[in-house]
């Protein structure tokens, strides 16, 4: 299987917003990240290293409109049955992508699946430097 092609088909127009610096918020198109993966090795990422991300609010909402985390959904599938079901159907052969700040750029559903399965690690690409991702930045005038 060609993982890079799988990622391209899987991500469509997904974006990752780095909001860690409110004065310099940047949006990265995941499809623009794909060519950068050719020079990276897939690593095994311990799920323990993703605890902050597992418990951080996502853009997902529960039935009351409140933000929920990956762990909220994993702990109680009635909070968001759709996402819980999606977790169980994702292709676990596609590596996740981790930003330099440790956040999940792509692969939250796969991480949720890994937690449900009781795995201790997941395969992924890790970016260590924001400069590596410079070419993946999108601009508002590009329609994203």
Secondary structure by P-SEA (a helix, b strand, c coil): ccaaaaaaacccbbbbbccccccbbbbbcccccccccccbbbbbcccccccccccccccccccccccccaaaaaacccccaaaaaaaacccccbbbbbcccccccccaaaaaaaaaacccbbbbbbbccccccccccccccccc
